[in-house]
């Protein structure tokens, strides 16, 4: 427990020293990235594309990971390493 608290304190201090606040990319950029990534993967497999449900699910996953990483970098949560 102490290690997690120490990690969080170190992240918060590092964020204050750097004076930066990390934000996840805009939702529209992640959506565009997801469409392009799924299109490229489909082309590699010789397919015409993915269902919109797959693209939406991948996009939501990337958005969640971006939010989690931003919080980690800002010292709001501990590291997952």
Secondary structure by P-SEA (a helix, b strand, c coil): caaaaaaaaaaaaaaaaacbbbbcccaaaaaaaaaaaaaaaaaaaccccccaaaaaaaaaaaaaaaaaaaaaaaccccccc
